[in-house]
Amino acid sequence: MQNYLQLHSSPPIIIAHRGASGFRPEHTLAAYELAISLGADYIEPDLVSTKDGVLIARHENEISTTTNVAEHSEFANRKTTKLIDGKSVTGWFTEDLTLEEIKTLKAKERLPFRNQSFNNQFSIPTFQEIIDLVKVKSEEIGRSIGIYPETKHPSYFASIGLTLEEPLIEILHNNGYKSATDPIFIQSFETQNLQKLSQLTHLPLIQLLENSGQPFDLVMNGDSRTYHDLTTPQELVKIAEYASGIGPNKQMIIPVDNQGKLLNPTSLIADAHAAGLLVHPYTFRNEKQYLAPDYNGNPEAEYEQFFNLGVDGVFTDFTNTALTVIQRIW
């Protein structure tokens, strides 16, 4: 097997998944800033909309698990149940709160086994605030930090009159992100909004791929193709017509059995590269419960295997661990 150095002329990029989310509450300026200081090449904000159409960073538009909204009695009557991408979800939703109201909330750590000591310290950032941070930090440290935004639930937001695509492109273009070579990737689990974005901008796009199910826009249109169907060589060529790469669940590259043990790698990396697509798998985490038993609790072994298979970048909660491996093998 060829190793990464034989396959690539540059090291894989480190994409800070929701920021340094292994150390700080996800999608906060503190998490993004720490990720940059730890060596991230790109930071990843997931984008949803407020009631007044402002793009903010949250992994989901339902925010009870990532903010202290439930503690705000003034918003008690905003709790509701909605159908999001075909699933019933109960809680508080960003599209029911204005930016001014969102700014009264504080972020909290989503995962109970991670550090809770930073809860209720950090506000919810707007996309513009994230861009401002990236520009300041890039100048401060003397290297260009990229941004890797994801449009969350684009079909849903379009259905309630809060489309994500046009506001996203307006912000990016206004901030000087216009060229295919600018340090940015726009990603989505849906397909049609990426195709729409490809008509609105020259910025590179990434088709995300889950290990099960279908893109929701395909479900809405009665298209039976699954995410796995989109990984055939023929479908990858079609993706390359509108996207620069794919962001697959890492188990689409190295599957696991019912006990979580690793199986033989698939041909996905080679097939994607043959179609001219970059490959940025997700999500790499240090905790033992996220690691296949084959790695014996060593997250660096997982990175090494994926790097040697030829991935072009990784989404990680622990930028520092990814960087340690890159510096050792590069």
N, C-alpha and C positions, 0 to 999 in steps of 0.2 A: 504493500500500500504506500502510495506517495504521501509524504507529510506536507504540512501546510506550507512550509518554505518552498517546496518544489512546485506548489500549485499557484502561489500568489506572489505578487511583487510588493505588496504592502500588507501590514498586519490587519486582522479583522477589527472592525470598529466596536467600541463598547457603548452600548445604548443603555443609559440609566433608566431602568423600568420604573416609571412614576417617581423618578428621582432616586436618592439613596434610601429606598424604602425599606431596606433591611435595618436602617438606623434611625430614621425619622418618619413621622406620619407622612404617608404618601401624598403626592401632589400638593406640596407646600413649597414656598420659596426656600425654606430651610433645607428641605430634602434635595431640591435641585442644586442649591449652592454647595451643599456637602458633596454631592455626586461630582460636581465639577472639580472641587478640590481634591477628590480621590482619583481623578484622572479620566472621567467620562469624556467620550468624544461627542456624544449626543445626549440630550435629556429628553424624556418622553412625557409630554402632557396629554392626557386624555381630555377631550373637549366636549362639554355640554353647554346648553344655553340657559340663561336666566329668563325670567318672564319678560324682561325688557330687551331681550335679544343680545345680551353681552356674553361672549364666550369665556367660560371659566374652566378651571382644571378640576375635574372629579372623574373617578373611574366609572361611576354610574350617575344617572340623573336622580336616583333615589339615594339620599345622603344620610340616612339614620345611622349607618355603620361607620361612616368616616367623618362625621361632625357631631357636635353637641346639640343639634337641632331639637332633639327630644326634651332637652332641659329648658328650652325657651317656651314658657307658657303662652307667650303672645302668638306662637305659631301652632298651638295645639289644634286649632280648627282647620289647619292646612293638611293634617294627616288624612290620607286617602288611599284608595286602591285603584290601580290602573293596569291596563293590559299593555305591556311593553314587549315588543317583538314576540307576541303570542303567549306571553307568560304573565300571570297575575302577580302584581307586586304591590305591597302595602308599605306606606311610609310617607316621607316628605320628599318632594321633587323640586329640582332646581327651577323648572319652568313655571312653578307656582310662586316663586319668590323673586323679587327684584334684586338687582345687584346691591342696592343699599341694604336690603334685608339680609342677603347672603353675607355681607361684610360684618354683620353682627355675630356671625357664627365662628366657632373655632374648630380646627381639625383635631381628630383623634386617631390613634393607631387602630387599624382594622383587625389585625390578627392578635388574639389574646396572648400568644406565647412570645410576642415581641415586646420590646421596651415600651411601657405605658407612661414613662415619666415626662414625656413631652406633650401629653394630651392637653388640650385647651390653651395652648400657647400661640399657635400660628393660625393666621386667617386664611381664607380661601382665595387664591390668586386668580386674577384675570389673565387671559392669554397675553394681553399687552404687557402686563407686569412681568411675565415670564420672559418675553422677548427683551424687555428692558434689562432684566437681570443678566441675560446671556450676553448682551452687548457690553455691559459694564465689566463682567467677569472676563470676557474674551480680551478686552483691552488691558485689563488689569494683569492677566497672567501671560499675555503675549501669544495666545494660540486661539484659533477659531473654534468656538463651541457650537455644535449643530443643534437643531431642534427637530423633533420627530413626533409631530402631533397626530393624534388619532381622532377621527370623527366618530363619536359614539351614538349608536342608534339613529343614523341619519334618516332612514325612512320614517321612523316615529316622529322625529322632530319636524320633518317636512309635513307630516300629516296634521300637525297642530299649528302650522304657519310660522315655524321657527327654523327655517332651513339653515344648515350649518355651512354649506359649501361657499356661498357668496360672501358671508361675513368673514370666513376664514381666509379666503383669497384676498379680500380687500385689506385685511390687517397685514397679511404677509407682503403684498405688493407695496403697501404704504410704508412698510419698514425695510424696503429694499430687497426683499426676497422675490426675485423674478426669473432667475436663470436656472437651467437644468443643472448647472454646476454649483449653485449655492448650497451651503451646508444645511440642507433640510430634506426630510422625507415626509410625505403625508400618507397616512395609513388608514385602512378601514377593513372591517370584516365583511362589509357589503361590496357588491361589484358595480352596481349602476352609479353610485355616487362617485366612485373613482373614475368611471368612464365620463361622467359629467365634469369632474374636476380636470380631466385631461383636455377638455375643450376650453376650460377657463384659464389654464396656466401651463407654463412649461416646467414647473417644479416637479421633481421626481415623485412618483407614487409607489406605494407598496400594498400589494394584496395580501391581507392577513388570511390565514387558513387554520381553522380549528380541527381538532382530531376527530370530531364527530359532528353530525348535523349538517345544516345547510345555511348559506347566507340568507338573511331574512328577506332581502329583496327578491331573491329567487322563489322563496316560499310564497310571497305575496303575488308573484306573477305566474304561479303554477308550474314553475320550472323545477323538475325533479332532481337536478344535479346537486350532489353533495359536495362538501369541501374536498373529500377524497377524490371525487370525480374530477375536480379542477386540477388535480396533480398529475394527470396523464400528460405525456409529451404533447399531444395535440392541444389540450386545454392550456397548457403552459405557454404555447406559442400564441394562443389567443390573448392570454393575460399580458404578454409582452407587447401587444398592440397598444395598451393604455398604461402599463405600469413598468417600473424599472426593476422591480424585484418582488419577492414574496417573503412573508413573515410567518412561517409555519410553526405550529406546535412542535416542540422538539421530538415528540414521540412519532411524528410523521417521518422523521429522519432516522431515529433509532427507536423502533417499537419496543414495547415491553409485554411480557406475558401476564397471566392472571395473578402471578405472585409479584409482579413488578420487576422481574428480572429482564435484562436486556436481551433483545433478539438481534438478528443480523440487520445492519443498516439497509435502508431502502435505496433506490436509485434517484431519489428526489433531488439531491444536490446536483448530481451530474445532469439530470434531465432539465433542471431549471437553468443551469449554466449553458447547456446546449441551446436553450431558447433565448439566451442573452439576459437572463434574470439574475439579480443578486439574491442571496439567501441569508435572511436574518432570523434565526429561530428564537423562540421564547419558551419559558422564562427560566433563567438559571438562578437558583437559590441555594444558600449554604446549609440550611437546616436539614437534618437527617431525614425527616419525613418527606422531603422533596427529592431525595436522591435514591436512585436504584440501588439495591443492596450490593450490586457488583462493584460499586465505587467505595465500599467499606467506609462510608461516612466522610469521604474526602472529596469535597466539591471541585478541587483543582483537577482531579482525574476526569471529571465530566467535561470540563472545558477542554482539556487536552484532547480527548477523543473527538469532540466536535470540531476543534480547530484542525486536527489532522485529517478529518473528513473533507475539509475545504469550505466551511461556512465563511461568509463575508462579514459577519458581525453577530453579536448576541445581545439579547435583552436580558439584563441582570438586575437583581435587587442589591447586589454586592459588587459595585464597580471595582473596589480594591482587589478582590479575589481574581476577577477577570484580568486585571492589569498585571497582577503578580505572575500569572501563567504566561501572558503575552510577553512580558519582559524576560521570562526564563527561556522561552522557546524561540524568540525572535532574534 
